[in-house]
């Protein structure tokens, strides 16, 4: 996996039931790879932790992610 592909991963790209990760590649060439079982628990814990931060930010009226001017 390229560094940029890793940085562009989203929660929706992870399928825990199938133990698969969809990698969004260059030129809209997506591919699927295996989600290692050894990181499944740690990844789930991390997602739950980040979700709590996200929910708290929404409650406090903080803005979501920053977008470039072209996307705002």
mmCIF file as Biopython writes it, N, C-alpha, C and O atoms, coordinates in Angstrom:
data_model
#
loop_
_atom_site.group_PDB
_atom_site.id
_atom_site.type_symbol
_atom_site.label_atom_id
_atom_site.label_alt_id
_atom_site.label_comp_id
_atom_site.label_asym_id
_atom_site.label_entity_id
_atom_site.label_seq_id
_atom_site.pdbx_PDB_ins_code
_atom_site.Cartn_x
_atom_site.Cartn_y
_atom_site.Cartn_z
_atom_site.occupancy
_atom_site.B_iso_or_equiv
_atom_site.auth_seq_id
_atom_site.auth_asym_id
_atom_site.pdbx_PDB_model_num
ATOM 1   N N  . UNK A ? 1  ? 0.847   -1.168  0.000   1.0 0.0 1  A 1 
ATOM 2   C CA . UNK A ? 1  ? 0.000   0.000   0.000   1.0 0.0 1  A 1 
ATOM 3   C C  . UNK A ? 1  ? 0.901   1.242   0.000   1.0 0.0 1  A 1 
ATOM 4   O O  . UNK A ? 1  ? 1.845   1.347   0.782   1.0 0.0 1  A 1 
ATOM 5   N N  . UNK A ? 2  ? 0.585   2.155   -0.880  1.0 0.0 2  A 1 
ATOM 6   C CA . UNK A ? 2  ? 1.325   3.414   -0.940  1.0 0.0 2  A 1 
ATOM 7   C C  . UNK A ? 2  ? 0.945   4.295   0.253   1.0 0.0 2  A 1 
ATOM 8   O O  . UNK A ? 2  ? -0.144  4.163   0.812   1.0 0.0 2  A 1 
ATOM 9   N N  . UNK A ? 3  ? 1.850   5.186   0.630   1.0 0.0 3  A 1 
ATOM 10  C CA . UNK A ? 3  ? 1.612   6.070   1.765   1.0 0.0 3  A 1 
ATOM 11  C C  . UNK A ? 3  ? 0.347   6.892   1.549   1.0 0.0 3  A 1 
ATOM 12  O O  . UNK A ? 3  ? -0.479  6.999   2.456   1.0 0.0 3  A 1 
ATOM 13  N N  . UNK A ? 4  ? 0.183   7.472   0.369   1.0 0.0 4  A 1 
ATOM 14  C CA . UNK A ? 4  ? -0.987  8.298   0.066   1.0 0.0 4  A 1 
ATOM 15  C C  . UNK A ? 4  ? -2.271  7.466   0.181   1.0 0.0 4  A 1 
ATOM 16  O O  . UNK A ? 4  ? -3.280  7.965   0.678   1.0 0.0 4  A 1 
ATOM 17  N N  . UNK A ? 5  ? -2.246  6.228   -0.263  1.0 0.0 5  A 1 
ATOM 18  C CA . UNK A ? 5  ? -3.423  5.352   -0.161  1.0 0.0 5  A 1 
ATOM 19  C C  . UNK A ? 5  ? -3.768  5.099   1.305   1.0 0.0 5  A 1 
ATOM 20  O O  . UNK A ? 5  ? -4.940  5.069   1.680   1.0 0.0 5  A 1 
ATOM 21  N N  . UNK A ? 6  ? -2.760  4.920   2.110   1.0 0.0 6  A 1 
ATOM 22  C CA . UNK A ? 6  ? -2.970  4.701   3.546   1.0 0.0 6  A 1 
ATOM 23  C C  . UNK A ? 6  ? -3.564  5.954   4.192   1.0 0.0 6  A 1 
ATOM 24  O O  . UNK A ? 6  ? -4.469  5.856   5.021   1.0 0.0 6  A 1 
ATOM 25  N N  . UNK A ? 7  ? -3.062  7.114   3.818   1.0 0.0 7  A 1 
ATOM 26  C CA . UNK A ? 7  ? -3.549  8.363   4.387   1.0 0.0 7  A 1 
ATOM 27  C C  . UNK A ? 7  ? -4.988  8.659   3.961   1.0 0.0 7  A 1 
ATOM 28  O O  . UNK A ? 7  ? -5.709  9.368   4.663   1.0 0.0 7  A 1 
ATOM 29  N N  . UNK A ? 8  ? -5.400  8.126   2.831   1.0 0.0 8  A 1 
ATOM 30  C CA . UNK A ? 8  ? -6.746  8.367   2.325   1.0 0.0 8  A 1 
ATOM 31  C C  . UNK A ? 8  ? -7.771  7.334   2.779   1.0 0.0 8  A 1 
ATOM 32  O O  . UNK A ? 8  ? -8.934  7.409   2.381   1.0 0.0 8  A 1 
ATOM 33  N N  . UNK A ? 9  ? -7.367  6.380   3.597   1.0 0.0 9  A 1 
ATOM 34  C CA . UNK A ? 9  ? -8.313  5.379   4.084   1.0 0.0 9  A 1 
ATOM 35  C C  . UNK A ? 9  ? -9.399  6.030   4.927   1.0 0.0 9  A 1 
ATOM 36  O O  . UNK A ? 9  ? -9.135  6.965   5.683   1.0 0.0 9  A 1 
ATOM 37  N N  . UNK A ? 10 ? -10.606 5.535   4.794   1.0 0.0 10 A 1 
ATOM 38  C CA . UNK A ? 10 ? -11.752 6.005   5.567   1.0 0.0 10 A 1 
ATOM 39  C C  . UNK A ? 10 ? -12.376 4.810   6.271   1.0 0.0 10 A 1 
ATOM 40  O O  . UNK A ? 10 ? -12.177 3.662   5.872   1.0 0.0 10 A 1 
ATOM 41  N N  . UNK A ? 11 ? -13.122 5.091   7.305   1.0 0.0 11 A 1 
ATOM 42  C CA . UNK A ? 11 ? -13.764 4.008   8.059   1.0 0.0 11 A 1 
ATOM 43  C C  . UNK A ? 11 ? -14.637 3.163   7.140   1.0 0.0 11 A 1 
ATOM 44  O O  . UNK A ? 11 ? -14.710 1.945   7.301   1.0 0.0 11 A 1 
ATOM 45  N N  . UNK A ? 12 ? -15.299 3.802   6.180   1.0 0.0 12 A 1 
ATOM 46  C CA . UNK A ? 12 ? -16.168 3.062   5.264   1.0 0.0 12 A 1 
ATOM 47  C C  . UNK A ? 12 ? -15.388 2.076   4.394   1.0 0.0 12 A 1 
ATOM 48  O O  . UNK A ? 12 ? -15.986 1.182   3.797   1.0 0.0 12 A 1 
ATOM 49  N N  . UNK A ? 13 ? -14.065 2.225   4.314   1.0 0.0 13 A 1 
ATOM 50  C CA . UNK A ? 13 ? -13.237 1.320   3.511   1.0 0.0 13 A 1 
ATOM 51  C C  . UNK A ? 13 ? -12.899 0.030   4.252   1.0 0.0 13 A 1 
ATOM 52  O O  . UNK A ? 13 ? -12.329 -0.889  3.666   1.0 0.0 13 A 1 
ATOM 53  N N  . UNK A ? 14 ? -13.242 -0.044  5.525   1.0 0.0 14 A 1 
ATOM 54  C CA . UNK A ? 14 ? -12.914 -1.223  6.336   1.0 0.0 14 A 1 
ATOM 55  C C  . UNK A ? 14 ? -14.169 -2.068  6.525   1.0 0.0 14 A 1 
ATOM 56  O O  . UNK A ? 14 ? -15.192 -1.584  7.008   1.0 0.0 14 A 1 
ATOM 57  N N  . UNK A ? 15 ? -14.075 -3.317  6.145   1.0 0.0 15 A 1 
ATOM 58  C CA . UNK A ? 15 ? -15.194 -4.252  6.297   1.0 0.0 15 A 1 
ATOM 59  C C  . UNK A ? 15 ? -14.776 -5.341  7.285   1.0 0.0 15 A 1 
ATOM 60  O O  . UNK A ? 15 ? -14.115 -6.313  6.921   1.0 0.0 15 A 1 
ATOM 61  N N  . UNK A ? 16 ? -15.179 -5.153  8.549   1.0 0.0 16 A 1 
ATOM 62  C CA . UNK A ? 16 ? -14.787 -6.104  9.595   1.0 0.0 16 A 1 
ATOM 63  C C  . UNK A ? 16 ? -15.418 -7.477  9.380   1.0 0.0 16 A 1 
ATOM 64  O O  . UNK A ? 16 ? -14.804 -8.495  9.698   1.0 0.0 16 A 1 
ATOM 65  N N  . UNK A ? 17 ? -16.627 -7.516  8.849   1.0 0.0 17 A 1 
ATOM 66  C CA . UNK A ? 17 ? -17.302 -8.810  8.671   1.0 0.0 17 A 1 
ATOM 67  C C  . UNK A ? 17 ? -16.597 -9.672  7.623   1.0 0.0 17 A 1 
ATOM 68  O O  . UNK A ? 17 ? -16.575 -10.897 7.733   1.0 0.0 17 A 1 
ATOM 69  N N  . UNK A ? 18 ? -16.025 -9.029  6.612   1.0 0.0 18 A 1 
ATOM 70  C CA . UNK A ? 18 ? -15.314 -9.768  5.562   1.0 0.0 18 A 1 
ATOM 71  C C  . UNK A ? 18 ? -13.809 -9.762  5.764   1.0 0.0 18 A 1 
ATOM 72  O O  . UNK A ? 18 ? -13.060 -10.399 5.023   1.0 0.0 18 A 1 
ATOM 73  N N  . UNK A ? 19 ? -13.372 -9.007  6.813   1.0 0.0 19 A 1 
ATOM 74  C CA . UNK A ? 19 ? -11.941 -8.867  7.092   1.0 0.0 19 A 1 
ATOM 75  C C  . UNK A ? 19 ? -11.197 -8.353  5.851   1.0 0.0 19 A 1 
ATOM 76  O O  . UNK A ? 19 ? -10.181 -8.910  5.434   1.0 0.0 19 A 1 
ATOM 77  N N  . UNK A ? 20 ? -11.741 -7.266  5.277   1.0 0.0 20 A 1 
ATOM 78  C CA . UNK A ? 20 ? -11.179 -6.703  4.051   1.0 0.0 20 A 1 
ATOM 79  C C  . UNK A ? 20 ? -11.079 -5.188  4.156   1.0 0.0 20 A 1 
ATOM 80  O O  . UNK A ? 20 ? -11.826 -4.547  4.895   1.0 0.0 20 A 1 
ATOM 81  N N  . UNK A ? 21 ? -10.143 -4.635  3.405   1.0 0.0 21 A 1 
ATOM 82  C CA . UNK A ? 21 ? -9.951  -3.193  3.312   1.0 0.0 21 A 1 
ATOM 83  C C  . UNK A ? 21 ? -9.956  -2.821  1.833   1.0 0.0 21 A 1 
ATOM 84  O O  . UNK A ? 21 ? -9.243  -3.430  1.035   1.0 0.0 21 A 1 
ATOM 85  N N  . UNK A ? 22 ? -10.750 -1.835  1.471   1.0 0.0 22 A 1 
ATOM 86  C CA . UNK A ? 22 ? -10.751 -1.327  0.108   1.0 0.0 22 A 1 
ATOM 87  C C  . UNK A ? 22 ? -9.748  -0.193  0.034   1.0 0.0 22 A 1 
ATOM 88  O O  . UNK A ? 22 ? -9.837  0.775   0.790   1.0 0.0 22 A 1 
ATOM 89  N N  . UNK A ? 23 ? -8.796  -0.311  -0.875  1.0 0.0 23 A 1 
ATOM 90  C CA . UNK A ? 23 ? -7.749  0.681   -1.053  1.0 0.0 23 A 1 
ATOM 91  C C  . UNK A ? 23 ? -8.084  1.492   -2.296  1.0 0.0 23 A 1 
ATOM 92  O O  . UNK A ? 23 ? -8.215  0.947   -3.392  1.0 0.0 23 A 1 
ATOM 93  N N  . UNK A ? 24 ? -8.221  2.802   -2.111  1.0 0.0 24 A 1 
ATOM 94  C CA . UNK A ? 24 ? -8.529  3.700   -3.227  1.0 0.0 24 A 1 
ATOM 95  C C  . UNK A ? 24 ? -7.208  4.121   -3.855  1.0 0.0 24 A 1 
ATOM 96  O O  . UNK A ? 24 ? -6.432  4.865   -3.255  1.0 0.0 24 A 1 
ATOM 97  N N  . UNK A ? 25 ? -6.965  3.644   -5.054  1.0 0.0 25 A 1 
ATOM 98  C CA . UNK A ? 25 ? -5.679  3.890   -5.703  1.0 0.0 25 A 1 
ATOM 99  C C  . UNK A ? 25 ? -5.706  5.014   -6.703  1.0 0.0 25 A 1 
ATOM 100 O O  . UNK A ? 25 ? -6.701  5.725   -6.848  1.0 0.0 25 A 1 
ATOM 101 N N  . UNK A ? 26 ? -4.601  5.160   -7.384  1.0 0.0 26 A 1 
ATOM 102 C CA . UNK A ? 26 ? -4.462  6.188   -8.410  1.0 0.0 26 A 1 
ATOM 103 C C  . UNK A ? 26 ? -5.434  5.930   -9.559  1.0 0.0 26 A 1 
ATOM 104 O O  . UNK A ? 26 ? -5.716  4.781   -9.899  1.0 0.0 26 A 1 
ATOM 105 N N  . UNK A ? 27 ? -5.935  6.994   -10.143 1.0 0.0 27 A 1 
ATOM 106 C CA . UNK A ? 27 ? -6.784  6.854   -11.316 1.0 0.0 27 A 1 
ATOM 107 C C  . UNK A ? 27 ? -8.057  6.080   -11.073 1.0 0.0 27 A 1 
ATOM 108 O O  . UNK A ? 27 ? -8.521  5.361   -11.958 1.0 0.0 27 A 1 
ATOM 109 N N  . UNK A ? 28 ? -8.635  6.211   -9.885  1.0 0.0 28 A 1 
ATOM 110 C CA . UNK A ? 28 ? -9.873  5.507   -9.534  1.0 0.0 28 A 1 
ATOM 111 C C  . UNK A ? 28 ? -9.751  3.993   -9.675  1.0 0.0 28 A 1 
ATOM 112 O O  . UNK A ? 28 ? -10.728 3.312   -9.988  1.0 0.0 28 A 1 
ATOM 113 N N  . UNK A ? 29 ? -8.558  3.473   -9.446  1.0 0.0 29 A 1 
ATOM 114 C CA . UNK A ? 29 ? -8.349  2.021   -9.490  1.0 0.0 29 A 1 
ATOM 115 C C  . UNK A ? 29 ? -8.365  1.496   -8.060  1.0 0.0 29 A 1 
ATOM 116 O O  . UNK A ? 29 ? -7.342  1.496   -7.377  1.0 0.0 29 A 1 
ATOM 117 N N  . UNK A ? 30 ? -9.527  1.053   -7.619  1.0 0.0 30 A 1 
ATOM 118 C CA . UNK A ? 30 ? -9.676  0.510   -6.269  1.0 0.0 30 A 1 
ATOM 119 C C  . UNK A ? 30 ? -9.289  -0.962  -6.268  1.0 0.0 30 A 1 
ATOM 120 O O  . UNK A ? 30 ? -9.440  -1.670  -7.264  1.0 0.0 30 A 1 
ATOM 121 N N  . UNK A ? 31 ? -8.792  -1.393  -5.136  1.0 0.0 31 A 1 
ATOM 122 C CA . UNK A ? 31 ? -8.503  -2.824  -4.963  1.0 0.0 31 A 1 
ATOM 123 C C  . UNK A ? 31 ? -8.810  -3.188  -3.520  1.0 0.0 31 A 1 
ATOM 124 O O  . UNK A ? 31 ? -8.937  -2.318  -2.659  1.0 0.0 31 A 1 
ATOM 125 N N  . UNK A ? 32 ? -8.923  -4.457  -3.272  1.0 0.0 32 A 1 
ATOM 126 C CA . UNK A ? 32 ? -9.251  -4.941  -1.947  1.0 0.0 32 A 1 
ATOM 127 C C  . UNK A ? 32 ? -8.097  -5.777  -1.427  1.0 0.0 32 A 1 
ATOM 128 O O  . UNK A ? 32 ? -7.471  -6.542  -2.161  1.0 0.0 32 A 1 
ATOM 129 N N  . UNK A ? 33 ? -7.835  -5.606  -0.136  1.0 0.0 33 A 1 
ATOM 130 C CA . UNK A ? 33 ? -6.787  -6.396  0.496   1.0 0.0 33 A 1 
ATOM 131 C C  . UNK A ? 33 ? -7.314  -6.929  1.826   1.0 0.0 33 A 1 
ATOM 132 O O  . UNK A ? 33 ? -8.387  -6.539  2.285   1.0 0.0 33 A 1 
ATOM 133 N N  . UNK A ? 34 ? -6.558  -7.804  2.421   1.0 0.0 34 A 1 
ATOM 134 C CA . UNK A ? 34 ? -6.965  -8.471  3.655   1.0 0.0 34 A 1 
ATOM 135 C C  . UNK A ? 34 ? -6.705  -7.568  4.858   1.0 0.0 34 A 1 
ATOM 136 O O  . UNK A ? 34 ? -5.658  -6.926  4.952   1.0 0.0 34 A 1 
ATOM 137 N N  . UNK A ? 35 ? -7.669  -7.527  5.774   1.0 0.0 35 A 1 
ATOM 138 C CA . UNK A ? 35 ? -7.485  -6.854  7.054   1.0 0.0 35 A 1 
ATOM 139 C C  . UNK A ? 35 ? -6.874  -7.881  8.003   1.0 0.0 35 A 1 
ATOM 140 O O  . UNK A ? 35 ? -7.523  -8.879  8.319   1.0 0.0 35 A 1 
ATOM 141 N N  . UNK A ? 36 ? -5.648  -7.664  8.463   1.0 0.0 36 A 1 
ATOM 142 C CA . UNK A ? 36 ? -5.021  -8.650  9.345   1.0 0.0 36 A 1 
ATOM 143 C C  . UNK A ? 36 ? -5.801  -8.828  10.648  1.0 0.0 36 A 1 
ATOM 144 O O  . UNK A ? 36 ? -6.148  -7.850  11.311  1.0 0.0 36 A 1 
ATOM 145 N N  . UNK A ? 37 ? -6.067  -10.057 11.000  1.0 0.0 37 A 1 
ATOM 146 C CA . UNK A ? 37 ? -6.791  -10.362 12.227  1.0 0.0 37 A 1 
ATOM 147 C C  . UNK A ? 37 ? -6.077  -9.847  13.469  1.0 0.0 37 A 1 
ATOM 148 O O  . UNK A ? 37 ? -6.704  -9.555  14.487  1.0 0.0 37 A 1 
ATOM 149 N N  . UNK A ? 38 ? -4.756  -9.742  13.371  1.0 0.0 38 A 1 
ATOM 150 C CA . UNK A ? 38 ? -3.969  -9.307  14.530  1.0 0.0 38 A 1 
ATOM 151 C C  . UNK A ? 38 ? -4.221  -7.843  14.910  1.0 0.0 38 A 1 
ATOM 152 O O  . UNK A ? 38 ? -3.915  -7.446  16.035  1.0 0.0 38 A 1 
ATOM 153 N N  . UNK A ? 39 ? -4.771  -7.037  14.003  1.0 0.0 39 A 1 
ATOM 154 C CA . UNK A ? 39 ? -5.026  -5.632  14.322  1.0 0.0 39 A 1 
ATOM 155 C C  . UNK A ? 39 ? -6.517  -5.323  14.467  1.0 0.0 39 A 1 
ATOM 156 O O  . UNK A ? 39 ? -6.886  -4.186  14.760  1.0 0.0 39 A 1 
ATOM 157 N N  . UNK A ? 40 ? -7.357  -6.305  14.269  1.0 0.0 40 A 1 
ATOM 158 C CA . UNK A ? 40 ? -8.802  -6.071  14.295  1.0 0.0 40 A 1 
ATOM 159 C C  . UNK A ? 40 ? -9.258  -5.430  15.610  1.0 0.0 40 A 1 
ATOM 160 O O  . UNK A ? 40 ? -9.963  -4.421  15.585  1.0 0.0 40 A 1 
ATOM 161 N N  . UNK A ? 41 ? -8.875  -5.985  16.732  1.0 0.0 41 A 1 
ATOM 162 C CA . UNK A ? 41 ? -9.304  -5.465  18.030  1.0 0.0 41 A 1 
ATOM 163 C C  . UNK A ? 41 ? -8.781  -4.066  18.296  1.0 0.0 41 A 1 
ATOM 164 O O  . UNK A ? 41 ? -9.523  -3.194  18.749  1.0 0.0 41 A 1 
ATOM 165 N N  . UNK A ? 42 ? -7.501  -3.851  18.013  1.0 0.0 42 A 1 
ATOM 166 C CA . UNK A ? 42 ? -6.891  -2.537  18.213  1.0 0.0 42 A 1 
ATOM 167 C C  . UNK A ? 42 ? -7.546  -1.495  17.324  1.0 0.0 42 A 1 
ATOM 168 O O  . UNK A ? 42 ? -7.783  -0.368  17.760  1.0 0.0 42 A 1 
ATOM 169 N N  . UNK A ? 43 ? -7.838  -1.859  16.087  1.0 0.0 43 A 1 
ATOM 170 C CA . UNK A ? 43 ? -8.461  -0.926  15.152  1.0 0.0 43 A 1 
ATOM 171 C C  . UNK A ? 43 ? -9.877  -0.564  15.591  1.0 0.0 43 A 1 
ATOM 172 O O  . UNK A ? 43 ? -10.273 0.599   15.523  1.0 0.0 43 A 1 
ATOM 173 N N  . UNK A ? 44 ? -10.635 -1.557  16.039  1.0 0.0 44 A 1 
ATOM 174 C CA . UNK A ? 44 ? -11.993 -1.290  16.546  1.0 0.0 44 A 1 
ATOM 175 C C  . UNK A ? 44 ? -11.947 -0.344  17.757  1.0 0.0 44 A 1 
ATOM 176 O O  . UNK A ? 44 ? -12.750 0.584   17.855  1.0 0.0 44 A 1 
ATOM 177 N N  . UNK A ? 45 ? -11.010 -0.586  18.668  1.0 0.0 45 A 1 
ATOM 178 C CA . UNK A ? 45 ? -10.858 0.261   19.854  1.0 0.0 45 A 1 
ATOM 179 C C  . UNK A ? 45 ? -10.515 1.686   19.447  1.0 0.0 45 A 1 
ATOM 180 O O  . UNK A ? 45 ? -11.060 2.641   20.001  1.0 0.0 45 A 1 
ATOM 181 N N  . UNK A ? 46 ? -9.621  1.833   18.489  1.0 0.0 46 A 1 
ATOM 182 C CA . UNK A ? 46 ? -9.232  3.160   18.013  1.0 0.0 46 A 1 
ATOM 183 C C  . UNK A ? 46 ? -10.419 3.887   17.379  1.0 0.0 46 A 1 
ATOM 184 O O  . UNK A ? 46 ? -10.624 5.074   17.631  1.0 0.0 46 A 1 
ATOM 185 N N  . UNK A ? 47 ? -11.190 3.192   16.569  1.0 0.0 47 A 1 
ATOM 186 C CA . UNK A ? 47 ? -12.351 3.800   15.914  1.0 0.0 47 A 1 
ATOM 187 C C  . UNK A ? 47 ? -13.369 4.255   16.960  1.0 0.0 47 A 1 
ATOM 188 O O  . UNK A ? 47 ? -13.937 5.341   16.837  1.0 0.0 47 A 1 
ATOM 189 N N  . UNK A ? 48 ? -13.603 3.442   17.979  1.0 0.0 48 A 1 
ATOM 190 C CA . UNK A ? 48 ? -14.527 3.822   19.054  1.0 0.0 48 A 1 
ATOM 191 C C  . UNK A ? 48 ? -14.021 5.065   19.790  1.0 0.0 48 A 1 
ATOM 192 O O  . UNK A ? 48 ? -14.808 5.955   20.110  1.0 0.0 48 A 1 
ATOM 193 N N  . UNK A ? 49 ? -12.725 5.133   20.059  1.0 0.0 49 A 1 
ATOM 194 C CA . UNK A ? 49 ? -12.117 6.271   20.746  1.0 0.0 49 A 1 
ATOM 195 C C  . UNK A ? 49 ? -12.286 7.551   19.919  1.0 0.0 49 A 1 
ATOM 196 O O  . UNK A ? 49 ? -12.692 8.589   20.442  1.0 0.0 49 A 1 
ATOM 197 N N  . UNK A ? 50 ? -11.972 7.464   18.637  1.0 0.0 50 A 1 
ATOM 198 C CA . UNK A ? 50 ? -12.073 8.627   17.755  1.0 0.0 50 A 1 
ATOM 199 C C  . UNK A ? 50 ? -13.539 9.052   17.597  1.0 0.0 50 A 1 
ATOM 200 O O  . UNK A ? 50 ? -13.827 10.245  17.497  1.0 0.0 50 A 1 
ATOM 201 N N  . UNK A ? 51 ? -14.453 8.100   17.575  1.0 0.0 51 A 1 
ATOM 202 C CA . UNK A ? 51 ? -15.875 8.425   17.458  1.0 0.0 51 A 1 
ATOM 203 C C  . UNK A ? 51 ? -16.344 9.244   18.664  1.0 0.0 51 A 1 
ATOM 204 O O  . UNK A ? 51 ? -17.148 10.164  18.514  1.0 0.0 51 A 1 
ATOM 205 N N  . UNK A ? 52 ? -15.847 8.911   19.853  1.0 0.0 52 A 1 
ATOM 206 C CA . UNK A ? 52 ? -16.211 9.672   21.047  1.0 0.0 52 A 1 
ATOM 207 C C  . UNK A ? 52 ? -15.733 11.122  20.941  1.0 0.0 52 A 1 
ATOM 208 O O  . UNK A ? 52 ? -16.447 12.046  21.331  1.0 0.0 52 A 1 
ATOM 209 N N  . UNK A ? 53 ? -14.539 11.312  20.421  1.0 0.0 53 A 1 
ATOM 210 C CA . UNK A ? 53 ? -14.015 12.665  20.223  1.0 0.0 53 A 1 
ATOM 211 C C  . UNK A ? 53 ? -14.881 13.407  19.205  1.0 0.0 53 A 1 
ATOM 212 O O  . UNK A ? 53 ? -15.232 14.568  19.413  1.0 0.0 53 A 1 
ATOM 213 N N  . UNK A ? 54 ? -15.220 12.745  18.120  1.0 0.0 54 A 1 
ATOM 214 C CA . UNK A ? 54 ? -16.061 13.343  17.078  1.0 0.0 54 A 1 
ATOM 215 C C  . UNK A ? 54 ? -17.415 13.760  17.655  1.0 0.0 54 A 1 
ATOM 216 O O  . UNK A ? 54 ? -17.873 14.879  17.427  1.0 0.0 54 A 1 
ATOM 217 N N  . UNK A ? 55 ? -18.054 12.852  18.403  1.0 0.0 55 A 1 
ATOM 218 C CA . UNK A ? 55 ? -19.361 13.149  18.993  1.0 0.0 55 A 1 
ATOM 219 C C  . UNK A ? 55 ? -19.283 14.333  19.959  1.0 0.0 55 A 1 
ATOM 220 O O  . UNK A ? 55 ? -20.168 15.190  19.968  1.0 0.0 55 A 1 
ATOM 221 N N  . UNK A ? 56 ? -18.228 14.379  20.768  1.0 0.0 56 A 1 
ATOM 222 C CA . UNK A ? 56 ? -18.060 15.476  21.712  1.0 0.0 56 A 1 
ATOM 223 C C  . UNK A ? 56 ? -17.856 16.799  20.970  1.0 0.0 56 A 1 
ATOM 224 O O  . UNK A ? 56 ? -18.411 17.822  21.371  1.0 0.0 56 A 1 
ATOM 225 N N  . UNK A ? 57 ? -17.070 16.787  19.899  1.0 0.0 57 A 1 
ATOM 226 C CA . UNK A ? 57 ? -16.872 17.987  19.091  1.0 0.0 57 A 1 
ATOM 227 C C  . UNK A ? 57 ? -18.192 18.487  18.516  1.0 0.0 57 A 1 
ATOM 228 O O  . UNK A ? 57 ? -18.440 19.692  18.502  1.0 0.0 57 A 1 
ATOM 229 N N  . UNK A ? 58 ? -19.042 17.578  18.044  1.0 0.0 58 A 1 
ATOM 230 C CA . UNK A ? 58 ? -20.350 17.969  17.493  1.0 0.0 58 A 1 
ATOM 231 C C  . UNK A ? 58 ? -21.217 18.597  18.585  1.0 0.0 58 A 1 
ATOM 232 O O  . UNK A ? 58 ? -21.888 19.602  18.350  1.0 0.0 58 A 1 
ATOM 233 N N  . UNK A ? 59 ? -21.198 18.000  19.781  1.0 0.0 59 A 1 
ATOM 234 C CA . UNK A ? 59 ? -21.975 18.540  20.898  1.0 0.0 59 A 1 
ATOM 235 C C  . UNK A ? 59 ? -21.536 19.956  21.256  1.0 0.0 59 A 1 
ATOM 236 O O  . UNK A ? 59 ? -22.356 20.792  21.635  1.0 0.0 59 A 1 
ATOM 237 N N  . UNK A ? 60 ? -20.239 20.217  21.132  1.0 0.0 60 A 1 
ATOM 238 C CA . UNK A ? 60 ? -19.683 21.522  21.475  1.0 0.0 60 A 1 
ATOM 239 C C  . UNK A ? 60 ? -19.730 22.509  20.310  1.0 0.0 60 A 1 
ATOM 240 O O  . UNK A ? 60 ? -19.224 23.627  20.416  1.0 0.0 60 A 1 
ATOM 241 N N  . UNK A ? 61 ? -20.333 22.097  19.213  1.0 0.0 61 A 1 
ATOM 242 C CA . UNK A ? 61 ? -20.487 22.983  18.069  1.0 0.0 61 A 1 
ATOM 243 C C  . UNK A ? 61 ? -19.213 23.254  17.295  1.0 0.0 61 A 1 
ATOM 244 O O  . UNK A ? 61 ? -19.134 24.228  16.547  1.0 0.0 61 A 1 
ATOM 245 N N  . UNK A ? 62 ? -18.222 22.405  17.467  1.0 0.0 62 A 1 
ATOM 246 C CA . UNK A ? 62 ? -16.975 22.588  16.722  1.0 0.0 62 A 1 
ATOM 247 C C  . UNK A ? 62 ? -17.158 22.133  15.281  1.0 0.0 62 A 1 
ATOM 248 O O  . UNK A ? 62 ? -17.920 21.209  14.995  1.0 0.0 62 A 1 
ATOM 249 N N  . UNK A ? 63 ? -16.454 22.791  14.393  1.0 0.0 63 A 1 
ATOM 250 C CA . UNK A ? 63 ? -16.552 22.448  12.972  1.0 0.0 63 A 1 
ATOM 251 C C  . UNK A ? 63 ? -15.991 21.054  12.725  1.0 0.0 63 A 1 
ATOM 252 O O  . UNK A ? 63 ? -15.214 20.526  13.521  1.0 0.0 63 A 1 
ATOM 253 N N  . UNK A ? 64 ? -16.399 20.480  11.619  1.0 0.0 64 A 1 
ATOM 254 C CA . UNK A ? 64 ? -15.892 19.156  11.236  1.0 0.0 64 A 1 
ATOM 255 C C  . UNK A ? 64 ? -14.500 19.274  10.653  1.0 0.0 64 A 1 
ATOM 256 O O  . UNK A ? 64 ? -13.686 20.065  11.129  1.0 0.0 64 A 1 
ATOM 257 N N  . UNK A ? 65 ? -14.227 18.500  9.636   1.0 0.0 65 A 1 
ATOM 258 C CA . UNK A ? 65 ? -12.909 18.521  9.012   1.0 0.0 65 A 1 
ATOM 259 C C  . UNK A ? 65 ? -12.725 19.795  8.204   1.0 0.0 65 A 1 
ATOM 260 O O  . UNK A ? 65 ? -13.690 20.382  7.714   1.0 0.0 65 A 1 
ATOM 261 N N  . UNK A ? 66 ? -11.488 20.208  8.074   1.0 0.0 66 A 1 
ATOM 262 C CA . UNK A ? 66 ? -11.173 21.388  7.278   1.0 0.0 66 A 1 
ATOM 263 C C  . UNK A ? 66 ? -11.154 21.011  5.813   1.0 0.0 66 A 1 
ATOM 264 O O  . UNK A ? 66 ? -10.592 19.981  5.441   1.0 0.0 66 A 1 
ATOM 265 N N  . UNK A ? 67 ? -11.764 21.835  4.979   1.0 0.0 67 A 1 
ATOM 266 C CA . UNK A ? 67 ? -11.760 21.608  3.540   1.0 0.0 67 A 1 
ATOM 267 C C  . UNK A ? 67 ? -11.005 22.735  2.855   1.0 0.0 67 A 1 
ATOM 268 O O  . UNK A ? 67 ? -10.985 23.873  3.324   1.0 0.0 67 A 1 
ATOM 269 N N  . UNK A ? 68 ? -10.387 22.390  1.739   1.0 0.0 68 A 1 
ATOM 270 C CA . UNK A ? 68 ? -9.733  23.446  0.970   1.0 0.0 68 A 1 
ATOM 271 C C  . UNK A ? 68 ? -10.801 24.366  0.398   1.0 0.0 68 A 1 
ATOM 272 O O  . UNK A ? 68 ? -11.969 23.988  0.304   1.0 0.0 68 A 1 
ATOM 273 N N  . UNK A ? 69 ? -10.404 25.562  0.019   1.0 0.0 69 A 1 
ATOM 274 C CA . UNK A ? 69 ? -11.345 26.532  -0.517  1.0 0.0 69 A 1 
ATOM 275 C C  . UNK A ? 69 ? -12.149 26.006  -1.692  1.0 0.0 69 A 1 
ATOM 276 O O  . UNK A ? 69 ? -13.316 26.364  -1.854  1.0 0.0 69 A 1 
ATOM 277 N N  . UNK A ? 70 ? -11.545 25.166  -2.509  1.0 0.0 70 A 1 
ATOM 278 C CA . UNK A ? 70 ? -12.218 24.636  -3.688  1.0 0.0 70 A 1 
ATOM 279 C C  . UNK A ? 70 ? -13.353 23.691  -3.315  1.0 0.0 70 A 1 
ATOM 280 O O  . UNK A ? 70 ? -14.296 23.530  -4.088  1.0 0.0 70 A 1 
ATOM 281 N N  . UNK A ? 71 ? -13.279 23.069  -2.156  1.0 0.0 71 A 1 
ATOM 282 C CA . UNK A ? 71 ? -14.299 22.081  -1.757  1.0 0.0 71 A 1 
ATOM 283 C C  . UNK A ? 71 ? -15.349 22.647  -0.824  1.0 0.0 71 A 1 
ATOM 284 O O  . UNK A ? 71 ? -16.404 22.037  -0.648  1.0 0.0 71 A 1 
ATOM 285 N N  . UNK A ? 72 ? -15.087 23.812  -0.214  1.0 0.0 72 A 1 
ATOM 286 C CA . UNK A ? 72 ? -16.020 24.373  0.753   1.0 0.0 72 A 1 
ATOM 287 C C  . UNK A ? 72 ? -17.329 24.790  0.097   1.0 0.0 72 A 1 
ATOM 288 O O  . UNK A ? 72 ? -18.229 25.285  0.776   1.0 0.0 72 A 1 
#
